[in-house]
Amino acid sequence: MNAAPPLPAKTGGALAPFGYPAFRAIWTANLVSNLGSTIQAAAAAWLMTELTRSHVLIALVQASSTLPILLLGLFAGAIADNFDRRRVMLWAQSAMLVVSAVLAVMGYRGMLGPVSLLMLTLMVGMGTAINQPAWQASVRLQVGKADLPQAIALNAMSANLARSAGPALGGVLISILSVSAAFAANALSYVGMLVVLARWRPEARAPQRQPMLQSIKVGVAFCAGSVPIRKVLLRGAMFGFGASAFQALIPAVAHDTLAGTELDYGLILGSFGVGSIVNALWVTRARRRFGAEVIVSGATLVFIGALLLLAHASSVPAALAAGFVAGSGWVAAMTSLNVAMQLRSPEAILGRCLSLYQAITFGSMAIGAWAWGWVADQRGLVFALNAAAVWLAGNLVLRLFVPMPAREEGRVDAVREPEPRPSTRKPTAAKG
């Protein structure tokens, strides 16, 4: 794969990043890997509903994928900035393949219990925590500067495509074969990404290594001193804590409230992904037109509606509708927060800035998943979902005191997001 892929003939279109061979290959491989991850996540959550009746343990399956980001995020960011990011991703992806294979083997041998299941999913989450800062920071090496926001949105769409199809595929695998087959499918899904990363040779600056703690201190000091970044971090943490209730409690709603099957559960998760895809197609243009604050606040309102709908769902179709609405709000909020962070982070410390964002945002999701699971155990699923909706409603007050950064506030000149072009311009997408 060429080190410096040629630019597309035109930039700025929603699909323009696909004109870069490196982005196209990595995006495709990542889609397959994301499919495997969502299949495994659905299988692990469903298996836990069969191993225990504790809503806390069920919710912790969701938390196990995000808690390591809170615990390891800052170190992962320093690793991404101090070492070759492509190699970091190769090692992390290889480790996740091995752990997923162990999970599959233990499942086939009937050796999985609640604790061992949580430990292994936690180890996969640790691999994700190491991989994510390097992955996020490498997007700049795959596309031109003008197409960075669109590339971020398309990567979000890849994850949401997987969310739409992966859970349903997981439900089919579980019902026809077993949860162990779903775990094995995830192990195989890493192979394509490993091949693509092994062939990719990007032109990147030589990392300037620093002692780990000193490196972390530099990144934290920059983010702490940047008012725009502090705004993004606070908004991400508050939204993530409340929004985590939806996916953390879906398995219990599907299994206990709706008495659904594995396929019903997969379809509900799939509807979340479909809603994300539909919204991802226009969120970049909407953000440019209305600004990040309008989009994040609107997405919060949408997610509140989804939580209330799920809380009072009495049938699978109602839960499907709730999933679709939640996915729409999720991708709008998270893409806007991610873009805001990337555009305000210098290249030299990009991994550390993104790791701090992920540690705070996804760490709040992990804590939120545990908290809402505990509330559900104490007061019931309906109360927990309604309480999460109230939390997000309170977050809307933040726009008065901690608004999202304005368009030009704190941007790094090298990665400015272009202004909208006249509507006569058509997006460019590569064929093949």
C-alpha positions, -999 to +999 in steps of 0.1 A: +000+000+000+015+034-010+029+055+018+013+087+005-019+079-013-029+104-040-055+130-032-090+126-048-097+150-076-120+169-053-122+172-015-148+181+010-176+157-002-192+134+023-177+103+006-144+119-005-122+099+020-130+068+000-108+083-028-078+075-007-067+039-012-053+036+024-085+049+040-106+027+018-087-005+027-085+003+064-121+013+065-132-019+049-111-041+072-122-021+102-159-027+092-153-065+093-135-062+126-163-040+140-188-066+129-169-093+148-168-071+179-205-064+179-213-101+174-191-110+204-205-082+225-241-093+218-232-129+225-214-121+258-243-099+270-268-126+262-247-154+278-246-133+310-284-131+311-284-169+312-256-172+338-271-147+363-301-126+371-281-097+384-287-065+364-253-052+377-234-082+362-253-079+330-246-042+327-209-048+336-205-068+303-211-035+286-188-017+310-160-042+305-155-028+270-152+008+282-137+006+317-102-002+304-103+030+284-108+049+316-080+030+334-055+027+306-064+056+283-037+081+293-010+055+290-024+044+257-023+079+244+014+083+255+022+050+237+005+062+205+026+094+205+059+077+216+058+047+192+049+039+157+011+040+157+007+014+130+028-011+151+008-002+182-024-011+163-008-044+151+001-055+186-032-045+201-053-062+173-031-094+177-037-095+214-075-091+209-075-119+184-058-142+210-081-133+238-112-138+216-099-172+206-095-182+242-130-170+249-143-192+221-123-223+233-135-219+269-171-214+257-169-246+236-155-265+266-182-252+289-157-234+312-173-199+312-189-185+343-199-149+352-165-140+365-144-156+338-167-141+311-162-106+326-124-111+329-120-121+293-143-094+279-123-070+301-091-081+285-106-075+250-115-041+263-079-035+274-068-042+238-093-017+226-081+008+250-045+005+237-057+005+201-081+034+201-057+064+205-034+051+178-063+043+156-079+078+160-047+096+155-038+076+124-068+090+105-047+121+096-022+098+079-050+083+057-067+113+042-060+149+033-066+176+058-097+190+042-113+155+044-105+148+080-140+156+094-157+134+068-132+106+075-141+107+112-178+106+103-173+077+079-154+058+106-183+064+130-206+051+102-184+019+100-190+013+137-227+019+133-230-003+102-215-030+124-240-022+151-269-026+127-258-060+113-236-074+139-261-080+167-286-096+143-258-119+130-249-126+165-285-135+174-286-159+144-252-175+153-263-179+189-297-194+180-284-218+153-250-226+167-238-212+201-224-182+218-190-199+213-194-197+175-200-159+179-168-156+199-149-176+172-163-153+145-149-123+163-114-139+165-115-144+128-126-109+121-093-094+132-073-112+105-082-088+077-072-057+097-039-073+106-032-080+069-040-044+059-020-029+087+010-051+079+009-038+043+003-002+051+034+021+051+023+056+059+046+086+058+047+097+094+069+118+116+094+100+137+080+098+172+099+119+198+100+096+228+097+109+263+094+092+297+059+078+300+048+099+329+064+131+315+046+124+282+013+120+299+019+152+319+024+172+287-008+160+272-029+165+303-014+200+308-023+210+273-059+198+276-063+213+310-051+246+297-073+247+267-108+261+274-123+247+242-110+212+250-122+214+286-157+221+273-156+191+250-144+168+278-171+179+302-199+176+277-186+141+266-185+129+302-220+141+311-236+127+279-217+094+281-228+088+317-265+092+309-265+075+275-247+044+288-280+033+304-295+024+270-271-003+258-262-014+293-299-023+301-310-035+267-301-072+274-322-071+306-351-054+288-351-079+260-347-110+282-368-101+312-393-074+303-401-085+267-393-122+271-375-119+238-353-144+220-316-140+210-327-128+176-351-102+191-322-089+212-299-088+182-326-069+161-330-043+189-293-037+189-293-037+151-320-010+150-296+012+171-270+008+143-295+015+115-305+048+133-268+057+136-262+051+098-291+072+087-280+101+109-243+097+100-251+105+064-260+141+071-246+150+105-214+165+091-234+189+069-258+197+097-229+205+121-214+229+096-246+246+091-259+249+127-228+244+148-218+217+173-239+231+201-271+228+183-263+192+172-251+180+206-281+195+224-305+182+197-289+147+200-294+148+237-331+155+233-334+127+209-317+103+232-339+113+261-369+103+239-353+069+232-347+062+269-383+070+277-396+049+248-375+019+259-385+023+295-422+019+286-418-005+257-442-034+259-433-051+227-403-058+205-414-034+178-415-006+204-380-015+215-369-015+179-382+020+175-364+031+206-332+016+193-335+035+160-341+068+178-312+062+202-288+054+174-297+086+157-289+107+188-258+087+196-240+092+163-248+129+161-235+136+196-204+114+196-193+124+160-196+161+169-176+156+201-149+136+183-145+161+155-144+190+180-115+172+199-095+163+168-097+198+153-083+213+185-054+189+192-019+194+179-004+165+159+026+160+182+003+152+212-028+141+193-027+106+207-026+119+243-054+144+237-076+118+221-068+093+249-078+118+275-111+124+257-118+087+254-108+080+290-132+106+303-161+100+278-159+062+277-149+060+313-180+078+323-200+053+302-184+024+321-192+040+354-227+049+341-233+013+330-225+000+365-245+028+382-277+023+361-274-015+366-273-009+403-303+014+401-321-012+381-314-039+408-327-016+435-356+001+418-363-018+386-355-013+349-382+013+342-371+035+371-334+032+359-342+042+323-364+071+334-337+083+358-311+082+330-335+103+309-338+128+337-300+130+340-297+138+303-324+164+306-303+181+333-274+181+309-292+204+286-286+232+312-249+228+304-253+246+271-259+278+291-227+275+311-204+252+291-213+256+255-196+236+228-166+255+212-176+280+185-165+272+149-131+289+151-125+286+188-092+269+196-088+252+162-054+240+151-047+257+118-032+226+102-065+207+104-092+234+100-125+220+088-134+236+055-164+259+052-193+245+032-189+248-006-216+258-030-243+231-035-232+226-071-202+206-059-207+169-060-191+145-036-163+123-049-161+086-042-136+061-055-148+031-074-138-004-066 
